[in-house]
Amino acid sequence: MQISWSKDGEQIKSGGQYQVEMAADRTNYWSRLTVYDVQVTNTGQFTVTAVNGFGSVNSSVSLTIGGVSAVKQVLFFV
């Protein structure tokens, strides 16, 4: 199983504002993307993609930050 995150089509890796975590047990895999110190520039479409021997699946969410934001952290979990 491979799980990856992207923002506006560009792959996200842990570092800077982003933290990507993955875990698994016997039958389930999950991943979490955390965005720290959220800014207006973080506005965009975030997509998580999972790939295994049977195919792939993805899910997307649009994040819109407008004006001055008091948001310090955004968490996506799948």
The 8 nearest C-alpha neighbors of each residue, nearest first, counted from 0:
[[1, 51, 50, 2, 49, 52, 28, 55],
 [0, 2, 50, 49, 51, 3, 48, 28],
 [3, 1, 49, 48, 50, 0, 47, 4],
 [2, 4, 48, 47, 49, 1, 5, 10],
 [5, 3, 47, 11, 46, 10, 48, 2],
 [4, 6, 10, 11, 9, 46, 8, 45],
 [7, 5, 45, 9, 8, 44, 46, 43],
 [6, 8, 44, 9, 43, 5, 45, 46],
 [7, 9, 6, 5, 10, 46, 44, 45],
 [10, 8, 5, 6, 7, 11, 4, 45],
 [9, 11, 5, 4, 6, 8, 12, 3],
 [12, 10, 5, 4, 9, 6, 13, 17],
 [11, 13, 14, 19, 10, 17, 18, 4],
 [14, 12, 18, 19, 17, 11, 15, 16],
 [13, 15, 17, 18, 16, 12, 19, 11],
 [14, 16, 17, 13, 18, 35, 34, 12],
 [15, 17, 35, 34, 14, 36, 18, 37],
 [18, 16, 34, 13, 14, 15, 33, 35],
 [17, 19, 13, 33, 32, 14, 20, 34],
 [20, 18, 32, 13, 31, 17, 12, 33],
 [19, 21, 31, 30, 18, 32, 22, 13],
 [22, 20, 30, 29, 31, 19, 23, 28],
 [21, 23, 29, 28, 30, 20, 24, 27],
 [24, 22, 28, 27, 29, 25, 21, 26],
 [23, 25, 27, 26, 28, 22, 29, 21],
 [26, 24, 27, 23, 28, 22, 29, 0],
 [25, 27, 24, 28, 23, 29, 22, 0],
 [28, 26, 24, 23, 25, 29, 22, 0],
 [29, 27, 23, 22, 24, 26, 30, 21],
 [30, 28, 22, 77, 21, 23, 27, 31],
 [29, 31, 21, 20, 77, 76, 22, 32],
 [30, 32, 76, 20, 75, 19, 77, 33],
 [33, 31, 19, 75, 18, 74, 20, 76],
 [32, 34, 74, 18, 17, 73, 75, 35],
 [33, 35, 17, 73, 72, 16, 74, 37],
 [36, 34, 72, 16, 37, 71, 33, 17],
 [37, 35, 71, 72, 38, 16, 34, 70],
 [36, 38, 71, 35, 70, 72, 41, 34],
 [39, 37, 40, 41, 36, 68, 64, 42],
 [38, 40, 64, 41, 42, 65, 66, 37],
 [41, 39, 38, 42, 64, 37, 43, 63],
 [42, 40, 39, 38, 43, 37, 64, 62],
 [43, 41, 63, 62, 40, 64, 39, 44],
 [44, 42, 62, 61, 7, 41, 45, 6],
 [43, 45, 61, 7, 6, 60, 62, 46],
 [46, 44, 6, 60, 59, 5, 61, 43],
 [47, 45, 59, 5, 58, 4, 6, 44],
 [46, 48, 4, 57, 58, 3, 59, 5],
 [49, 47, 57, 3, 2, 56, 4, 46],
 [50, 48, 2, 56, 55, 1, 57, 3],
 [49, 51, 55, 1, 0, 54, 2, 48],
 [52, 50, 0, 53, 54, 55, 1, 49],
 [51, 53, 54, 50, 0, 55, 1, 49],
 [54, 52, 51, 55, 50, 0, 56, 49],
 [55, 53, 51, 52, 50, 56, 49, 0],
 [54, 56, 50, 49, 51, 57, 48, 53],
 [55, 57, 49, 48, 50, 58, 54, 47],
 [58, 56, 48, 47, 49, 46, 59, 55],
 [57, 59, 47, 46, 48, 60, 56, 45],
 [60, 58, 46, 45, 47, 44, 57, 61],
 [59, 61, 45, 44, 62, 46, 58, 43],
 [62, 60, 44, 43, 45, 63, 59, 42],
 [61, 63, 42, 43, 44, 60, 64, 45],
 [64, 62, 42, 65, 61, 43, 39, 41],
 [63, 65, 39, 42, 62, 66, 68, 38],
 [66, 64, 39, 63, 67, 68, 42, 38],
 [67, 65, 68, 64, 39, 38, 69, 63],
 [66, 68, 65, 69, 39, 38, 64, 70],
 [67, 69, 70, 66, 65, 38, 64, 37],
 [68, 70, 71, 67, 37, 36, 38, 72],
 [71, 69, 68, 72, 37, 36, 73, 38],
 [72, 70, 36, 37, 35, 69, 73, 68],
 [71, 73, 35, 34, 70, 36, 37, 74],
 [74, 72, 34, 33, 35, 75, 71, 37],
 [73, 75, 33, 32, 34, 76, 72, 31],
 [76, 74, 32, 31, 33, 73, 77, 30],
 [75, 77, 31, 30, 74, 32, 29, 33],
 [76, 30, 29, 31, 75, 47, 28, 32]]
